[in-house]
Amino acid sequence: MIQGDFYSSSRGREFNLIFLSPASGTVSEFVVITSYDHPTTVTVTNKMSDSVSTYSLTTRSFVEFDLSSTLRLRTIGPSNKVIHIVSNQDISVVAYQGKNSFQDGYRALPITAYGKEYISANYVSSGRRTSLGIIASVDDTAISIRTSAPISYLSNTYNRTNPLNVTLNKSQVFHIFGTVDFTGSLISSNKPVAVVCNHQGAQIPHGTSALDYLVEQVPAIEYLGSIYVLTVFPGRSADKYRIISAYDDTNVTIPSISHSSIVEKGSFSEISLSTGTAALLQCSRPCLVAHYSQGAYFDNTDSDPSMTITPSIDQFPSDYQIYVSPTSRLASTFAYLMFVVLDSEKGGIRLDGESLSSPTWITANTPNGLYATTSVSVSKTNHTIEHISSTVKFGLIQYGHSGQQGTFSFPAAYIEIVESPLSQSINENNPHENLILICQASTYPYATVVWYKNGNVTTANVNTTTKSSNITSTINITTATVDDGGSYFCQFSTTVGIVNSTVAIVNISGQPIITSIVGNINPRIGQDITLTCQYNSKSSANVVWLKSTSNGDNVIIANDLYFNLTTLRIPSINQSDTANYTCMVTNPSGVSNLSVTVIVAYSPIVIQIPRDVSIRNGNIATLLCQIQGQPSPNISWYKDNQLVPSSNYTTNALGLSNLTLQSATEFDSGRYKCKGENSLGAVFTSEATLTVG
């Protein structure tokens, strides 16, 4: 099946294509490019061979060309097997692979619709390969792949918890495959990428005969919706759907079939929908919805499996330009268009300027109103589909099959295209960071654009340029402050209707920056000291000083409201003021801290004096004293006012000195004292008498 657009449209001017490997080696690869309202020149570059082809298209025409089977991705790893397409006007691009019983295709999304987060859709392996291809749009693109099932690459095994990390350059692809179901694999990148999923030959349901090739380019998570209308492909008794969650704790409900489930990120809920039914699907958070037709032997219908990505109703456009290939290389005896539209507006749909011929409508109630769905057969040529009211939007799926010769389907191309501004976080204190928001659309007729900030129109710092059918509008703020934060989106208006971009959330992280704490951090006892906290903050800030305590806590000792400078003053400092002092600066954006250690200098003081000792001759004599100061004093012992050799005593870090005399004799008897000395002074203890007898 071929899918269409997801809010940012499949209409654009730069595309990348890849071809994954189907089960049959006899299929052919070909591309169809469709123009819109202007003559168009298209340049096609084969990045593997560096060969270039140029095509000229008239207004609302198409070109179809073949590609070599050597472009198929067959091995795991990086590759240049990419087709790069650029044009001077808007086009849509469809990549086909098909011949005999294997066929499918996908509608390529332009690089303006690429994203940085994806979740994949696939199906049960049935012993055949399933693949993922990730395409980079710019150089130095770092990609993290968290597969839903283990894969091996370069003798290592990777899975959901152990991601495979790779770096690609522009128009390179990284290909992985395995005989596993890759549904729910998570892909993230630092720059926009595209993701294409395939199945060599799926049996749907698993174990049912009549298999077919599946391939789709999936939309980025940012383009997913939450409300869908589900229906069944024409001529089938039932179809399958997979609802794949892009977020944890997603509540999935389908009231008409009494389905309710909670799905975690990367997991999915699979349901079956019977013919003659249209069903409302609601996800509490954006989800990816894959629609599968089943094998011919499931209901004895001449149609093979297919897969398409279903657009949500809030992403429908108001008109389409599609192409149904008239060539024989795709077996498509039957070609259909499937419509989803508000029931009250169904009569306004026009196919090539005419009302739909005797459609049979099925309805489904949604929070947005009663919707109706139908299918009509179409001829194999170019078609224009629109509504008589330019404000009415509707969904469209293109579907084709030819018995068991193969099946394809995809949403049709949208006319409008919107590139949304990106959410971002900026530090207002960094002079090299600017706030830049970009909205871009390719429209016909020409559009006007309006920016909204926090729900209100804003014109500040807006610059808009128009070139041909492209319109680009930019907000550029070179010195953003906290006040510039908020939610932004742009709105494009034409005679066809109004389209809003997605919302960008701008966070301005202007937390204060403390540059230094200045002051005397080694004062002498009795001095007055000041500590000055120097910081930068573009917003009003509150400054708090904290002091550490002996048990490790910090207590507030000062609270000033100076702007850019605050000073802590401590008069007549003493030993108890030795501590860590922290300057904590708070503004509306955050908190910053910086600490210094203040050490109070003082001359030595006696903490413990030696005591008189009497022992027998030959016993051990021990005398103790303790002297402290800052800097730590040098402690020495004296006997009868004569210096005792230092080998006879030890002193620890707390200034506690231990004099020990082994096998004391009468000669050791005498009067002993300690001396403590540092750069600020010296002190002696009182004397103690040692008697040995």
ABEGO torsion letter per residue (X at the ends): XBBBBBGAEABBABBBBBBBBBABAABBBBBBBBBBABBBBBBBBBAAAGBBBBBBBBBGBBBBBBBBAAABBABBEBBABBBBBBBABBBBBBBBBBBEABBBBBBBBBAAABBABBBBBBBBAGGBBBBBBBBBABBGBBBBBBBABBBBBGGBBBBAABBBBBBBBBGBBBBBBBBBBABGBBBBBABBBBBBBBBABBBOBBGBBGBBBBBBBBBBAAABBABBBBBBBBGBABBBBBBBBABBGBBBBBAAAGBBBBBBBGBBBBBBBBBGBBBBBBBABBBBBBBBBBBAAAAGBBBBBBBBBBBBAAABBABBBBBBBABAABBBABBBBBBBBBAAAAAABBBGGBBBBGBBBBBBBBAAEBBBBBBBBBBBBBBBBBBABAABBBBBBBBBBBEAAEBBBBBBBBABBBBBBBBBBBBAABAABBBBBBBBBBBOBBBBBBBBBGGBBBABGBBBBBBEABBBBBBBBABBBAAABEBBBBBBBBAAEBBBBBBBBBBBBABBBBABBBEBABBBBGBBBBBBBBBBBABBBBBBBBBBBAAGBBBBABBBABBGBBBBBBBGBBAAABBBBBBBBBBAAEBBBBBBBBBBBBBBBBABBBBBBBBBBGBBBBBBBBBBBOBBBBBBBBBGGBBBBAAABBBBAAGBBBBBBBGBBAAABEBBBBBBBBAAEBBBBBBBBBBBX
